């Protein structure tokens, strides 16, 4: 079992009680520093945190960004912000010192330069013990197994996930899963974007109070940032954070403009996709195709171009299908909650597990891709996300 220390450092722990400064930042600064600069990943943290419902979201190809619904002050200002509302900037996991604030909240210390993949406790390789869950899920089917077990044991009463829109389509949309069937409907990777946090609205309407969030790395930083910055009401129902290893996601138009136009692969005939050095595509007739990743780069979403977090560093459990085995999930356990859930599931035979260092190549690849993602974070932005990278000499 690979292990990393989580001992808190007194010099970098959270500020003492009573020393926090007032948080003055509002939508205008969020727009200027994050949205307009291309740092915005479209996670929708600001949308779910807004107490006045004045932040909209375009969940559509070429967009996946928040926008302001009020028009009197223009798209870059907010009447409520002028009056003192700061909820949107408090919830944004790309605003100002977001990484160290999330680290301090979760781990009581900041990430060290050698922790390029974030702070963690254990690394395992896992897979679902239930054959149906294993086969329907991506790689080892771990995420589906966790959600089903947590629902059955009343750890959560719902999960914020993504489903596919319509029949035969591959457009991912936010969805709420509350039972085995709706969990399995969310199984498998999409590679296009879904702001799963937006399913929180439906969860609230149903009166659910204990939720799991399954999301890409940008989404799994929302909760810790919210809690650290004291806008916890919006994030209070999120009890479990499951992160997906992610180097980038693609615009929905990649299906028509690349896969179909060049390779004659209709999206309504695609059965499964994966990325293992190439874009792997299985068709419903059993055919298998590979598309070079370099051909896909033109469809990378804008918000992914600067994202520094490959390894979902602020999740309780981070998961991904990298390594030599296609039917095991690389599992990074980061918090005590994550460790308790994984160890209990192993003890009960719900999942199988073996040490992560039994596939050292998978761990090495994670660290390599994590460093590559961090190098994308602009040098003009807050420097914390680049800690551990070589310092670029001034010209």
Backbone torsions as a table, in degrees:
resi	resn	phi	psi	omega
1	UNK	NA	116.6	176.7
2	UNK	-70.7	142.6	-174.3
3	UNK	-141.5	146.0	174.4
4	UNK	-131.9	145.5	-176.1
5	UNK	-68.7	143.7	175.9
6	UNK	-124.2	23.9	-179.5
7	UNK	-67.5	130.0	-177.4
8	UNK	-71.2	146.2	176.2
9	UNK	-103.8	122.0	-178.0
10	UNK	-58.3	-29.1	-176.4
11	UNK	-74.5	-21.3	-175.6
12	UNK	-121.3	13.6	-179.6
13	UNK	-71.3	177.1	-178.8
14	UNK	-65.0	153.9	-178.6
15	UNK	-64.2	150.9	179.2
16	UNK	-65.3	155.4	179.8
17	UNK	-56.4	137.2	176.5
18	UNK	87.7	-2.8	-178.2
19	UNK	-100.5	-5.6	-179.6
20	UNK	-67.5	136.3	175.0
21	UNK	-84.9	156.0	177.1
22	UNK	-61.7	143.7	-178.4
23	UNK	-95.8	108.0	-172.4
24	UNK	-97.3	-1.2	-165.1
25	UNK	-85.9	134.6	-175.9
26	UNK	-126.7	-172.7	-173.6
27	UNK	-51.9	-39.9	-177.6
28	UNK	-55.7	-44.5	179.0
29	UNK	-71.2	-36.5	176.9
30	UNK	-61.5	-44.0	179.9
31	UNK	-63.6	-47.5	-175.3
32	UNK	-69.7	-38.1	-172.1
33	UNK	-93.5	-25.2	-174.5
34	UNK	-117.8	-56.0	-174.1
35	UNK	-70.0	-48.9	-175.3
36	UNK	-74.4	-18.9	-178.6
37	UNK	-92.1	-8.6	-179.1
38	UNK	91.7	4.9	177.4
39	UNK	-77.4	-20.1	-176.7
40	UNK	-65.9	127.0	178.9
41	UNK	-94.0	-8.2	-177.4
42	UNK	81.6	24.9	-175.2
43	UNK	-69.5	-20.7	178.7
44	UNK	73.6	16.9	175.1
45	UNK	-58.7	-41.6	179.4
46	UNK	-65.3	-33.2	-178.4
47	UNK	-66.7	-48.8	-176.6
48	UNK	-73.7	-19.3	-178.9
49	UNK	-88.3	-18.9	-174.5
50	UNK	-66.5	118.0	-178.6
51	UNK	-79.5	-8.0	-176.6
52	UNK	-109.0	-0.3	179.2
53	UNK	54.3	44.0	179.4
54	UNK	-111.7	8.6	176.2
55	UNK	-111.7	117.9	178.2
56	UNK	-94.6	178.5	-177.8
57	UNK	-150.6	130.7	177.0
58	UNK	-98.0	100.2	180.0
59	UNK	-93.8	72.6	-174.5
60	UNK	-152.5	158.4	-178.4
61	UNK	-52.5	137.7	179.1
62	UNK	79.4	0.7	-176.6
63	UNK	-124.4	-99.4	-177.3
64	UNK	55.2	50.2	179.3
65	UNK	-141.6	152.6	174.7
66	UNK	-79.8	156.5	175.0
67	UNK	-148.5	159.9	-176.6
68	UNK	-90.8	134.5	-175.6
69	UNK	-84.1	-24.2	178.6
70	UNK	-77.4	141.5	-175.6
71	UNK	-110.5	-16.6	-171.6
72	UNK	-65.5	-28.3	179.9
73	UNK	-104.1	4.8	-177.0
74	UNK	87.7	172.2	-173.8
75	UNK	-74.5	-12.3	-174.6
76	UNK	-108.6	15.7	177.7
77	UNK	-144.6	166.5	-173.8
78	UNK	-142.6	128.8	179.2
79	UNK	-61.9	-37.0	178.9
80	UNK	-70.8	-34.0	176.9
81	UNK	-66.0	-39.6	177.1
82	UNK	-59.2	-33.0	-179.2
83	UNK	-85.8	-1.4	174.2
84	UNK	118.1	-0.1	179.0
85	UNK	-74.7	131.0	-176.7
86	UNK	-128.3	14.7	-172.6
87	UNK	-59.5	-38.3	-174.2
88	UNK	-65.8	-43.3	-179.9
89	UNK	-72.2	-30.8	177.6
90	UNK	-65.4	-28.4	-176.0
91	UNK	-93.0	-6.4	-172.1
92	UNK	-84.6	121.8	178.8
93	UNK	-86.1	24.3	171.6
94	UNK	-135.7	6.9	-177.1
95	UNK	-94.4	123.6	175.2
96	UNK	55.0	-124.1	-170.3
97	UNK	-92.9	47.8	-170.3
98	UNK	-62.7	-40.4	-173.3
99	UNK	-68.8	-48.4	-178.1
100	UNK	-68.0	-31.0	177.2
101	UNK	-66.7	-42.5	177.6
102	UNK	-66.6	-41.0	177.1
103	UNK	-58.2	-47.7	-177.4
104	UNK	-63.0	-37.9	-179.5
105	UNK	-67.3	-44.1	-175.5
106	UNK	-80.5	-39.1	-168.0
107	UNK	-120.7	-2.6	-179.1
108	UNK	61.3	22.7	175.0
109	UNK	-162.2	170.5	177.7
110	UNK	-96.4	156.4	177.5
111	UNK	-64.2	137.1	176.8
112	UNK	-83.3	160.3	179.7
113	UNK	-57.9	-30.1	-179.2
114	UNK	-83.8	-1.4	-179.5
115	UNK	-101.5	61.1	-174.9
116	UNK	-64.9	-25.8	177.7
117	UNK	-93.9	12.9	179.7
118	UNK	90.1	175.1	-179.7
119	UNK	-83.1	133.5	178.7
120	UNK	-149.2	164.7	179.5
121	UNK	-102.4	-47.4	-176.0
122	UNK	-138.9	153.4	168.0
123	UNK	-125.8	126.8	-178.1
124	UNK	-130.3	166.3	164.5
125	UNK	-112.9	126.5	-173.6
126	UNK	-133.8	161.5	171.7
127	UNK	-156.8	154.8	-178.8
128	UNK	-68.0	139.7	176.0
129	UNK	-78.1	-26.9	178.5
130	UNK	-75.9	119.6	-174.9
131	UNK	-59.6	-41.6	-178.6
132	UNK	-64.9	-42.0	179.0
133	UNK	-65.6	-42.1	-179.9
134	UNK	-61.0	-45.3	-175.8
135	UNK	-71.3	-35.9	-179.1
136	UNK	-78.4	-29.8	-177.0
137	UNK	-77.2	169.3	175.1
138	UNK	-80.8	133.4	-179.3
139	UNK	53.2	-113.0	-175.2
140	UNK	-84.0	-4.3	179.4
141	UNK	69.2	22.3	-174.0
142	UNK	-63.9	-46.5	-174.7
143	UNK	-60.0	-45.0	178.0
144	UNK	-60.8	-41.9	179.8
145	UNK	-62.3	-41.6	178.9
146	UNK	-61.8	-48.0	-176.5
147	UNK	-63.2	-44.4	-180.0
148	UNK	-63.0	-44.4	179.7
149	UNK	-63.7	-42.9	-179.6
150	UNK	-66.0	-37.4	175.9
151	UNK	-67.1	-45.1	-179.1
152	UNK	-62.9	-32.7	-176.8
153	UNK	-100.8	11.9	175.0
154	UNK	57.9	29.6	170.0
155	UNK	-71.5	-36.2	176.1
156	UNK	-133.2	162.2	172.2
157	UNK	-116.1	5.9	175.7
158	UNK	-175.1	165.6	179.5
159	UNK	-138.2	137.8	176.0
160	UNK	-89.3	112.0	-172.7
161	UNK	-134.7	-164.5	171.9
162	UNK	-128.9	144.0	171.3
163	UNK	-117.1	169.2	175.8
164	UNK	-94.7	134.4	-176.1
165	UNK	-76.3	129.9	174.5
166	UNK	69.6	-171.8	179.5
167	UNK	-98.1	126.6	175.7
168	UNK	78.3	6.3	179.4
169	UNK	-97.7	166.5	178.2
170	UNK	-123.7	20.9	175.9
171	UNK	-82.4	117.4	-179.9
172	UNK	-81.4	135.5	179.3
173	UNK	-131.8	149.4	178.5
174	UNK	-61.1	141.5	-177.7
175	UNK	-148.7	158.4	177.8
176	UNK	-110.0	125.7	177.4
177	UNK	-108.9	128.5	-178.1
178	UNK	-127.6	0.7	178.9
179	UNK	-154.0	176.1	-176.5
180	UNK	-56.4	-44.4	-177.1
181	UNK	-61.3	-45.4	-178.8
182	UNK	-74.1	-24.9	172.4
183	UNK	-67.5	-47.6	-178.2
184	UNK	-67.7	-26.5	174.9
185	UNK	-66.5	-20.9	179.9
186	UNK	-93.3	-3.0	-174.2
187	UNK	-66.8	149.4	177.3
188	UNK	97.7	156.9	-179.1
189	UNK	-89.6	151.7	-177.3
190	UNK	-106.1	-49.4	-176.9
191	UNK	73.6	-1.1	162.3
192	UNK	-110.0	175.0	-167.4
193	UNK	-99.4	143.8	171.1
194	UNK	-141.3	124.0	176.6
195	UNK	-81.8	82.5	-173.1
196	UNK	-60.0	-22.6	178.0
197	UNK	-59.3	-25.9	-178.2
198	UNK	-67.4	-16.9	175.7
199	UNK	-71.7	-6.8	177.8
200	UNK	-60.7	-31.2	179.0
201	UNK	-60.0	-46.8	178.7
202	UNK	-65.0	-38.1	179.1
203	UNK	-63.3	-40.3	177.3
204	UNK	-63.9	-43.0	-179.6
205	UNK	-61.2	-31.6	179.1
206	UNK	-87.2	-1.9	178.3
207	UNK	74.8	22.0	179.9
208	UNK	-77.0	141.2	-172.8
209	UNK	-123.8	-10.6	-179.3
210	UNK	-131.6	105.1	-171.4
211	UNK	-120.4	150.5	165.9
212	UNK	-101.2	139.2	172.1
213	UNK	-108.3	122.1	172.7
214	UNK	-106.9	118.0	-175.9
215	UNK	-157.7	168.1	173.1
216	UNK	-67.6	169.7	-171.2
217	UNK	-55.4	-40.2	-178.3
218	UNK	-61.2	-36.5	-178.6
219	UNK	-73.6	-33.4	-176.3
220	UNK	-77.6	-8.4	173.3
221	UNK	-86.3	-11.7	-175.4
222	UNK	-61.4	-51.8	-176.3
223	UNK	-57.5	-55.2	179.6
224	UNK	-58.6	-37.7	177.9
225	UNK	-66.3	-44.4	176.9
226	UNK	-56.6	-49.1	-175.2
227	UNK	-66.1	-38.4	179.6
228	UNK	-66.7	-37.8	-176.2
229	UNK	-91.4	9.4	173.4
230	UNK	63.3	45.2	168.6
231	UNK	-124.9	46.0	-169.1
232	UNK	-73.2	-13.0	-177.8
233	UNK	-59.0	-43.1	-179.0
234	UNK	-66.0	-37.7	-176.3
235	UNK	-94.9	-0.3	-174.9
236	UNK	-57.6	-37.6	-178.7
237	UNK	-69.0	-16.1	-176.5
238	UNK	-79.1	106.6	-176.7
239	UNK	-101.0	-21.9	-177.3
240	UNK	-138.9	132.0	-174.7
241	UNK	-117.4	112.1	179.8
242	UNK	-112.4	118.4	-176.0
243	UNK	-103.5	147.5	179.7
244	UNK	-108.1	124.4	175.9
245	UNK	-57.0	132.4	-170.7
246	UNK	-154.4	120.9	175.7
247	UNK	-92.5	-27.0	177.2
248	UNK	-176.6	164.1	169.5
249	UNK	-127.8	163.7	-172.2
250	UNK	-115.6	153.3	175.0
251	UNK	-67.4	147.8	-177.7
252	UNK	-58.0	-25.8	-176.7
253	UNK	-66.8	-10.2	179.4
254	UNK	-61.8	-27.5	-179.6
255	UNK	-64.9	-50.0	-178.0
256	UNK	-77.6	-41.8	-169.0
257	UNK	-83.4	-20.5	178.4
258	UNK	-121.2	-61.6	-173.6
259	UNK	-61.6	-43.0	-179.3
260	UNK	-85.2	-44.8	-175.3
261	UNK	-64.2	-40.4	-176.6
262	UNK	-96.6	-39.0	-172.4
263	UNK	-108.4	-1.0	179.0
264	UNK	59.6	35.9	178.7
265	UNK	-103.5	101.0	-178.9
266	UNK	-74.9	135.8	-175.1
267	UNK	-66.8	-25.8	178.9
268	UNK	-76.3	-5.6	177.3
269	UNK	-108.1	-1.6	-179.8
270	UNK	-80.3	129.9	-179.2
271	UNK	-96.9	-36.1	-175.6
272	UNK	-159.9	152.1	177.0
273	UNK	-135.2	154.5	174.3
274	UNK	-156.0	162.4	174.5
275	UNK	-124.6	116.2	176.8
276	UNK	-137.9	70.5	-176.1
277	UNK	83.0	-27.4	173.7
278	UNK	-135.8	165.8	174.1
279	UNK	-84.6	109.5	-177.9
280	UNK	-92.1	132.9	-178.2
281	UNK	-133.0	123.5	174.7
282	UNK	-106.3	133.1	179.7
283	UNK	-95.7	161.4	-176.9
284	UNK	-70.8	-10.1	174.6
285	UNK	-93.4	5.4	178.3
286	UNK	96.9	-9.8	179.8
287	UNK	-67.5	150.1	179.7
288	UNK	-125.8	137.0	-178.2
289	UNK	-135.8	152.4	174.8
290	UNK	-124.4	133.2	177.5
291	UNK	-116.8	123.4	179.1
292	UNK	-57.6	135.4	-177.6
293	UNK	-61.7	-31.5	-178.8
294	UNK	-62.6	-23.9	177.7
295	UNK	-77.6	-16.8	-176.2
296	UNK	-91.8	-15.2	-171.1
297	UNK	-58.9	-31.9	-177.6
298	UNK	-63.9	-18.7	-179.5
299	UNK	-101.2	10.8	176.8
300	UNK	-63.7	133.6	177.7
301	UNK	-64.0	144.8	-178.0
302	UNK	-55.7	-43.5	-176.1
303	UNK	-66.0	-17.9	179.3
304	UNK	-84.2	-18.0	-175.5
305	UNK	-65.5	-24.8	-179.2
306	UNK	-113.5	1.5	-174.0
307	UNK	-68.6	126.8	-176.5
308	UNK	-95.9	0.1	-168.9
309	UNK	-114.5	94.4	175.0
310	UNK	-77.2	-38.0	-165.2
311	UNK	-95.1	14.6	179.6
312	UNK	49.2	60.6	-167.2
313	UNK	-69.1	-12.6	-178.3
314	UNK	-113.1	19.1	174.4
315	UNK	-85.6	160.3	169.2
316	UNK	-70.0	-39.8	178.3
317	UNK	-137.4	125.8	176.1
318	UNK	-106.3	140.4	-174.4
319	UNK	-138.3	149.3	176.7
320	UNK	-168.4	155.6	-178.2
321	UNK	-96.9	62.4	175.8
322	UNK	-115.0	151.1	-177.8
323	UNK	122.6	-176.5	-172.7
324	UNK	-79.1	-21.5	-177.0
325	UNK	-104.1	124.6	180.0
326	UNK	-78.0	-13.5	-176.9
327	UNK	-110.6	21.2	172.6
328	UNK	-127.0	149.5	-179.9
329	UNK	-108.7	125.2	172.2
330	UNK	-67.8	125.2	-170.6
331	UNK	-125.5	116.3	-179.6
332	UNK	-106.2	112.8	-178.0
333	UNK	-93.7	119.0	-170.9
334	UNK	-109.0	-30.3	-175.0
335	UNK	-122.0	168.6	178.2
336	UNK	-65.3	-36.6	176.2
337	UNK	-60.4	-46.8	178.9
338	UNK	-60.1	-41.9	179.6
339	UNK	-64.5	-41.4	-179.7
340	UNK	-62.6	-44.1	-178.7
341	UNK	-64.8	-48.4	-178.1
342	UNK	-63.4	-46.1	-177.4
343	UNK	-65.6	-37.4	178.6
344	UNK	-67.4	-41.3	178.6
345	UNK	-64.6	-37.5	176.0
346	UNK	-65.0	-45.5	-179.4
347	UNK	-60.5	-34.6	-178.5
348	UNK	-86.1	-3.3	179.1
349	UNK	78.6	13.6	-179.6
350	UNK	-73.9	-34.7	175.4
351	UNK	-131.0	155.3	171.4
352	UNK	-98.9	149.8	179.4
353	UNK	-145.1	147.7	171.6
354	UNK	-141.6	160.8	-176.2
355	UNK	-58.1	141.0	178.8
356	UNK	-62.6	-33.1	-178.1
357	UNK	-75.4	3.6	169.6
358	UNK	-73.1	-13.8	171.9
359	UNK	-129.5	74.7	-176.0
360	UNK	-60.5	-26.1	178.5
361	UNK	-64.0	-34.4	179.5
362	UNK	-66.4	-43.5	179.5
363	UNK	-66.5	-42.9	178.7
364	UNK	-61.4	-39.7	179.5
365	UNK	-66.9	-39.8	177.7
366	UNK	-59.1	-48.2	-179.6
367	UNK	-63.2	-38.3	179.3
368	UNK	-64.5	-45.9	-179.1
369	UNK	-70.6	-32.0	177.0
370	UNK	-64.9	-43.4	178.0
371	UNK	-64.4	-40.1	178.8
372	UNK	-62.3	-41.8	179.0
373	UNK	-65.5	-41.2	179.9
374	UNK	-63.2	-31.9	-179.9
375	UNK	-67.3	-16.5	179.1
376	UNK	-79.4	-19.2	-178.0
377	UNK	-67.7	125.7	-173.7
378	UNK	-62.3	144.8	178.7
379	UNK	-69.0	-19.8	179.1
380	UNK	-82.5	-11.0	179.6
381	UNK	-87.5	178.8	179.9
382	UNK	-53.6	130.2	-170.2
383	UNK	-75.8	-9.6	-172.4
384	UNK	-60.2	-34.9	-177.7
385	UNK	-70.9	-14.5	179.9
386	UNK	-99.2	3.0	178.7
387	UNK	-59.3	130.2	-178.2
388	UNK	102.4	-13.4	177.4
389	UNK	-89.0	153.0	175.2
390	UNK	-58.3	138.6	179.9
391	UNK	-78.3	128.0	179.3
392	UNK	-77.1	126.8	-180.0
393	UNK	-68.8	141.6	178.6
394	UNK	-68.1	141.3	-179.7
395	UNK	-66.9	NA	NA
